[in-house]
Amino acid sequence: MNDICSTNCKTAQLIAANRKKISRYKNFSKAVVFYKLLGNQTRQKILLILIKSELCVCDIAESINLSVPATSQQLKMLKQAGILVQRNTGKMVYYSFANLEVEGVITSLLSNIIEKI
């Protein structure tokens, strides 16, 4: 069985429709950054434990068996990408998802990847 077409079957209507679909998304770089961030096991763990919760850096670090500075570095990357937000209360720094839509996407992606693949 071949992995490529054995004939030149370019369909102009399909090609035009596909190009139009692609042109609607002007900024693929945001999606690339998002998926790169998800490509790290530590960040996946952080996102998983933050689903439906807000946690301080110390609790996140302890939960994933990582130092506070290393955890803070990962949290900073997720915050800069707009996935997480931080809230300061005195000397405590708490993190949670930036919005429900992002949390829903992460929940769906992680649960499907971890549980079904």
C-alpha positions in Angstrom: 0.0 0.0 0.0 1.3 3.4 -1.0 1.4 6.4 1.4 1.0 8.9 -1.4 -1.4 9.3 -4.3 -0.4 7.4 -7.4 -2.0 10.1 -9.6 -2.1 13.8 -9.7 -5.6 14.5 -8.3 -5.5 18.2 -7.4 -9.1 19.4 -6.7 -9.2 23.1 -7.1 -12.3 23.6 -4.9 -10.8 21.6 -2.0 -7.5 23.4 -2.3 -9.2 26.8 -2.3 -11.3 25.9 0.7 -8.3 24.6 2.6 -6.3 27.8 1.9 -9.2 29.9 3.1 -9.4 27.8 6.3 -5.7 28.3 6.9 -5.8 32.1 6.2 -8.4 32.6 9.0 -5.6 31.8 11.5 -3.1 34.5 11.0 -1.0 33.7 14.1 0.1 30.1 14.3 3.0 31.0 16.5 0.7 31.3 19.5 -0.5 27.7 19.0 3.1 26.6 18.5 4.1 28.1 21.9 1.0 26.5 23.5 1.9 23.1 22.3 5.6 23.5 23.1 4.6 24.3 26.7 2.5 21.2 26.9 5.4 19.1 25.6 7.1 19.2 29.0 6.1 16.6 31.6 6.6 19.0 34.6 4.4 21.6 33.1 1.7 18.9 32.3 1.8 17.9 36.0 1.4 21.5 37.1 -1.5 22.1 34.8 -3.1 18.8 35.9 -3.1 19.7 39.6 -4.3 23.3 38.9 -7.5 22.0 37.3 -10.4 23.5 39.3 -8.0 24.8 41.9 -5.7 27.6 42.9 -2.5 26.7 44.6 0.5 28.4 46.1 4.0 27.8 44.6 5.1 25.8 47.7 2.2 23.4 47.4 2.7 23.0 43.7 6.4 22.3 44.1 5.8 19.8 46.9 3.0 18.1 44.9 5.3 17.5 41.9 8.5 16.8 43.9 10.3 19.8 42.5 12.2 22.6 44.2 10.4 25.9 44.6 12.8 27.8 42.3 12.4 25.2 39.5 8.7 25.2 39.9 8.6 29.0 39.8 10.5 28.9 36.5 7.9 26.6 35.0 5.0 28.7 36.3 6.5 31.8 34.9 6.6 30.3 31.4 2.9 29.3 31.7 2.0 32.7 33.0 3.9 34.5 30.2 2.0 32.4 27.6 -1.3 33.5 29.2 -2.3 30.0 30.4 -2.0 30.8 34.1 -2.4 33.9 36.2 -0.9 34.7 39.6 -2.3 36.3 42.7 -0.2 37.7 45.5 -1.4 37.7 49.0 1.2 38.9 51.4 4.2 36.7 50.9 2.2 34.0 49.2 1.9 33.6 45.5 -1.0 31.6 44.1 -1.5 30.3 40.6 -4.6 29.3 38.7 -5.9 29.1 35.1 -6.2 32.4 33.3 -9.8 31.6 32.2 -12.3 28.7 32.0 -11.9 28.2 28.3 -8.1 27.5 28.6 -8.7 25.3 31.6 -11.3 23.3 29.6 -8.9 22.9 26.7 -6.1 21.7 29.0 -8.5 19.4 30.9 -9.7 17.8 27.7 -6.2 17.5 26.2 -4.6 16.0 29.2 -7.4 13.6 30.1 -7.5 12.3 26.5 -3.8 12.0 26.3 -3.2 10.5 29.7 -6.2 8.2 29.9 -6.9 7.2 26.3 -3.7 7.0 24.4 
